[in-house]
Amino acid sequence: MCSPDSLIPGVGVIQKIIDETADTKTFYVLNKKGKKSFPHMPGQCAMIGIPGVGEAMFSISSAKSTDAMEFTIKSVGKLTNYLHKLEAGNEITLRGAYGNPFPVDDELKGKNLLFIAGGIGIAPLRSVIRYVFANRANYGSIDIVYGARSASDLLYKHEFDTWKEQSNTRVYLTIDRAEKDWNGNVGFVPTYLKDIGFAPNRTAIICGPPVMIKYSLAELEGMEFDKTQVYTTLEMRMKCGIGKCGRCNIGSKYACKDGPVFRCDELDFMPDEY
């Protein structure tokens, strides 16, 4: 849940920008005092705005412990296109944090973890992955399954080696179609999950396109995972962040107030529209 202060926009200064792919960038942002704008936990979101252009909700992709707040943003419309034209030193408005985080300090603690991501869906999971790595002794084995349309669409390529170097951690990468210089797996994420065949002695955290989540969840159920062992995030539905506009309403639930993180058995009680 947000605090009253989270409704007041503050000024964020872009410290640096990393080009992740041709249409996706990661922005590193501090406030004007050179500090993090507000505390957050993995899975929470923030509202980013440009006066006169627009404002929208984005997942926070940085770990809780990092100095700068990080946002991985794909260029898909007016606001995001404008953001992609900015440079280090430019200012944006920032407010948050919004939503409930992943339960990293209770339900996930002590568990083996399986992260499943497709495309830009790796962005909200990155905050969880980095939190777990920063508190490695509190968790069991870690498996990360991540897929994109092509090798050039994979985000965070500069971090993969660091992830693989973590203790008791495995990283599985896949792309949709074969490419000349790609030596990894070829195929969609749900199929890759089936091929790997994970034992259900772990908790899964999944984020990606709705169709990927649907079929990945079916594959997990085929491996005897219970829906109580699977978490996802519906932050893409969030608009105002405080339950007033109704855009994120799903039956009796509001993604911003009751989520955006949900355990997958909770989704069974929501209309199919999610």
C-alpha positions as CSV (number, residue, x, y, z in Angstrom):
1,M,0.0,0.0,0.0
2,C,1.1,3.6,-0.6
3,S,1.6,6.3,2.0
4,P,0.2,9.8,1.7
5,D,3.7,11.0,0.7
6,S,3.7,8.7,-2.2
7,L,1.0,10.7,-3.9
8,I,3.3,13.8,-4.2
9,P,5.6,13.8,-7.2
10,G,9.3,14.4,-6.5
11,V,12.0,15.3,-9.0
12,G,14.2,12.4,-10.2
13,V,17.5,13.0,-12.0
14,I,18.6,10.4,-14.5
15,Q,22.2,9.3,-13.6
16,K,22.8,7.0,-16.5
17,I,21.0,5.0,-19.2
18,I,21.8,1.5,-20.4
19,D,20.6,0.4,-23.9
20,E,19.3,-3.1,-23.2
21,T,17.9,-3.7,-26.7
22,A,16.9,-1.7,-29.7
23,D,13.7,-0.6,-28.0
24,T,14.3,-1.0,-24.3
25,K,16.5,1.0,-21.9
26,T,17.3,0.9,-18.2
27,F,17.2,4.3,-16.4
28,Y,19.1,4.8,-13.2
29,V,17.5,7.6,-11.2
30,L,18.3,9.5,-7.9
31,N,16.6,12.5,-6.4
32,K,18.1,16.0,-6.4
33,K,19.9,15.2,-3.2
34,G,21.7,12.3,-4.8
35,K,19.7,9.7,-2.9
36,K,17.0,7.1,-3.6
37,S,13.6,8.8,-4.0
38,F,11.8,6.5,-1.6
39,P,12.1,3.0,-0.1
40,H,10.7,0.0,-2.0
41,M,10.5,-3.8,-1.9
42,P,10.7,-6.2,-4.8
43,G,7.6,-6.2,-6.9
44,Q,6.5,-2.6,-6.1
45,C,6.0,0.0,-8.8
46,A,6.5,3.8,-9.3
47,M,4.8,6.5,-11.3
48,I,7.1,8.2,-13.7
49,G,6.0,11.4,-15.4
50,I,7.1,14.1,-17.8
51,P,5.1,17.4,-17.3
52,G,3.1,18.2,-20.4
53,V,3.7,14.7,-21.8
54,G,2.2,12.2,-19.5
55,E,2.6,9.9,-16.5
56,A,2.5,6.1,-16.2
57,M,3.2,3.2,-13.8
58,F,6.4,1.2,-14.2
59,S,7.8,-1.7,-12.2
60,I,11.0,-1.0,-10.2
61,S,13.6,-3.3,-11.5
62,S,16.4,-2.5,-8.9
63,A,17.1,-4.3,-5.7
64,K,16.1,-2.7,-2.4
65,S,19.7,-2.2,-1.4
66,T,20.9,-0.3,-4.6
67,D,21.6,3.4,-4.3
68,A,19.7,4.4,-7.5
69,M,16.2,3.4,-8.5
70,E,16.2,1.5,-11.8
71,F,13.5,1.3,-14.4
72,T,13.6,-0.9,-17.5
73,I,11.3,0.7,-20.0
74,K,10.3,-0.4,-23.5
75,S,9.4,2.2,-26.1
76,V,5.8,1.6,-26.9
77,G,3.9,5.0,-26.9
78,K,4.0,8.7,-26.3
79,L,5.5,8.8,-22.8
80,T,8.0,5.9,-23.3
81,N,9.1,7.3,-26.7
82,Y,9.8,10.6,-25.0
83,L,11.7,8.9,-22.1
84,H,13.9,7.2,-24.6
85,K,15.0,10.5,-26.0
86,L,16.2,11.7,-22.6
87,E,19.9,11.7,-21.5
88,A,21.8,11.6,-18.2
89,G,21.2,14.7,-16.3
90,N,17.6,15.2,-17.5
91,E,14.8,15.3,-14.9
92,I,11.6,13.4,-14.5
93,T,8.9,13.2,-11.9
94,L,8.7,10.2,-9.6
95,R,6.3,9.0,-7.0
96,G,5.6,5.8,-5.1
97,A,6.1,3.1,-4.1
98,Y,2.8,1.5,-5.1
99,G,1.4,-2.0,-4.6
100,N,2.3,-5.0,-2.4
101,P,5.6,-6.7,-3.0
102,F,6.6,-10.3,-3.5
103,P,6.7,-12.0,-0.1
104,V,10.5,-12.3,0.0
105,D,10.8,-12.2,3.8
106,D,8.1,-14.7,4.7
107,E,6.5,-17.1,2.1
108,L,9.6,-17.2,-0.1
109,K,12.2,-17.3,2.6
110,G,13.9,-20.7,2.9
111,K,12.4,-22.0,-0.3
112,N,13.9,-23.2,-3.6
113,L,13.0,-20.6,-6.2
114,L,12.1,-20.9,-9.9
115,F,11.9,-17.7,-11.8
116,I,10.1,-17.8,-15.1
117,A,10.1,-14.7,-17.4
118,G,9.3,-13.8,-21.0
119,G,10.4,-10.6,-22.7
120,I,10.0,-7.4,-20.7
121,G,8.5,-9.6,-17.9
122,I,12.1,-10.1,-16.6
123,A,12.1,-6.5,-15.4
124,P,9.9,-6.9,-12.3
125,L,11.5,-10.2,-11.5
126,R,15.0,-8.7,-11.6
127,S,14.2,-6.8,-8.4
128,V,13.3,-10.1,-6.7
129,I,16.3,-12.0,-8.2
130,R,18.7,-9.3,-7.0
131,Y,17.1,-9.2,-3.5
132,V,17.5,-13.0,-3.2
133,F,21.2,-12.8,-4.3
134,A,21.8,-10.0,-1.8
135,N,20.4,-12.3,0.9
136,R,21.6,-15.6,-0.5
137,A,21.7,-17.5,2.7
138,N,18.0,-17.1,3.2
139,Y,17.0,-19.1,0.2
140,G,17.6,-22.5,-1.3
141,S,18.4,-23.4,-4.9
142,I,17.6,-20.8,-7.7
143,D,16.6,-21.5,-11.3
144,I,16.0,-18.8,-13.8
145,V,14.2,-19.5,-17.0
146,Y,14.1,-16.6,-19.4
147,G,13.0,-16.3,-23.0
148,A,12.6,-13.6,-25.7
149,R,11.8,-13.4,-29.3
150,S,15.4,-13.3,-30.4
151,A,18.9,-13.1,-28.9
152,S,18.9,-9.3,-29.4
153,D,15.7,-9.0,-27.4
154,L,17.1,-10.6,-24.3
155,L,17.4,-8.0,-21.5
156,Y,20.2,-7.8,-18.9
157,K,22.7,-9.7,-20.9
158,H,25.5,-7.9,-19.1
159,E,24.3,-9.5,-15.8
160,F,23.9,-13.2,-16.9
161,D,27.4,-14.2,-16.0
162,T,27.0,-12.7,-12.5
163,W,23.7,-14.6,-12.0
164,K,25.4,-17.8,-13.1
165,E,28.2,-17.3,-10.6
166,Q,25.9,-17.3,-7.6
167,S,25.9,-20.4,-5.5
168,N,23.4,-23.2,-6.4
169,T,22.0,-21.1,-9.2
170,R,21.2,-22.1,-12.8
171,V,20.2,-19.8,-15.7
172,Y,18.3,-21.2,-18.7
173,L,17.9,-19.0,-21.8
174,T,15.8,-19.6,-24.8
175,I,14.7,-17.7,-27.9
176,D,11.6,-18.3,-30.1
177,R,13.4,-19.1,-33.4
178,A,16.8,-20.4,-34.4
179,E,19.5,-17.9,-35.2
180,K,22.9,-18.4,-36.8
181,D,25.1,-17.4,-33.8
182,W,22.8,-18.7,-31.1
183,N,24.0,-21.8,-29.3
184,G,21.3,-21.9,-26.6
185,N,17.8,-23.4,-26.5
186,V,15.3,-22.6,-29.2
187,G,11.6,-22.6,-28.3
188,F,8.9,-21.0,-26.3
189,V,9.3,-20.7,-22.5
190,P,6.4,-23.1,-21.6
191,T,7.9,-25.8,-23.9
192,Y,11.3,-25.2,-22.4
193,L,9.9,-25.7,-18.9
194,K,8.5,-29.0,-19.9
195,D,11.8,-30.1,-21.5
196,I,13.7,-29.2,-18.3
197,G,11.2,-30.9,-16.1
198,F,11.5,-29.2,-12.7
199,A,10.5,-31.1,-9.6
200,P,7.7,-29.4,-7.6
201,N,9.9,-28.9,-4.5
202,R,10.2,-25.2,-5.2
203,T,8.2,-21.9,-5.4
204,A,7.8,-20.4,-8.9
205,I,7.7,-16.7,-9.6
206,I,6.4,-15.9,-13.2
207,C,6.0,-12.8,-15.3
208,G,5.6,-12.2,-19.0
209,P,2.9,-12.0,-21.7
210,P,-0.5,-13.3,-20.6
211,V,-0.3,-16.2,-23.0
212,M,3.1,-17.2,-21.7
213,I,1.9,-17.2,-18.1
214,K,-1.2,-19.2,-19.1
215,Y,0.7,-22.0,-20.8
216,S,3.6,-21.9,-18.3
217,L,1.2,-22.4,-15.5
218,A,-0.3,-25.3,-17.3
219,E,3.1,-26.9,-17.7
220,L,3.8,-26.3,-14.0
221,E,0.6,-28.0,-13.0
222,G,1.6,-30.9,-15.3
223,M,4.8,-31.2,-13.2
224,E,2.6,-31.4,-10.1
225,F,3.1,-27.8,-8.9
226,D,0.2,-26.5,-6.9
227,K,-1.1,-23.0,-7.7
228,T,-0.3,-22.1,-4.1
229,Q,3.4,-22.5,-5.1
230,V,3.2,-20.0,-7.9
231,Y,3.3,-16.2,-7.8
232,T,2.8,-13.6,-10.5
233,T,2.4,-9.9,-10.9
234,L,-0.4,-7.9,-12.7
235,E,1.3,-4.5,-12.5
236,M,0.6,-3.8,-16.2
237,R,-3.1,-3.2,-15.2
238,M,-2.2,-0.5,-12.7
239,K,-3.1,3.1,-13.5
240,C,-3.6,5.5,-10.6
241,G,-2.0,3.2,-8.0
242,I,-4.4,4.0,-5.2
243,G,-7.6,2.3,-6.1
244,K,-9.5,5.4,-7.3
245,C,-9.7,5.2,-11.1
246,G,-11.0,1.6,-11.4
247,R,-8.8,0.6,-14.3
248,C,-7.1,-2.2,-12.5
249,N,-10.4,-3.6,-11.1
250,I,-10.7,-7.3,-11.6
251,G,-13.9,-8.6,-10.0
252,S,-13.6,-7.7,-6.3
253,K,-9.9,-7.1,-6.5
254,Y,-7.8,-4.1,-7.4
255,A,-4.3,-4.8,-8.8
256,C,-2.9,-1.7,-7.1
257,K,-4.4,-2.3,-3.6
258,D,-4.6,-6.1,-3.4
259,G,-1.6,-6.7,-5.7
260,P,0.0,-6.4,-8.1
261,V,1.6,-9.6,-6.7
262,F,-0.9,-12.4,-6.5
263,R,-0.5,-16.1,-5.7
264,C,-1.9,-18.0,-8.6
265,D,-4.6,-19.8,-6.7
266,E,-6.1,-16.3,-6.0
267,L,-6.5,-15.8,-9.7
268,D,-9.1,-18.6,-9.8
269,F,-11.5,-16.3,-7.9
270,M,-11.1,-13.5,-10.5
271,P,-13.0,-13.1,-13.8
272,D,-11.2,-14.4,-16.9
273,E,-10.5,-10.8,-17.9
274,Y,-7.2,-10.7,-16.0
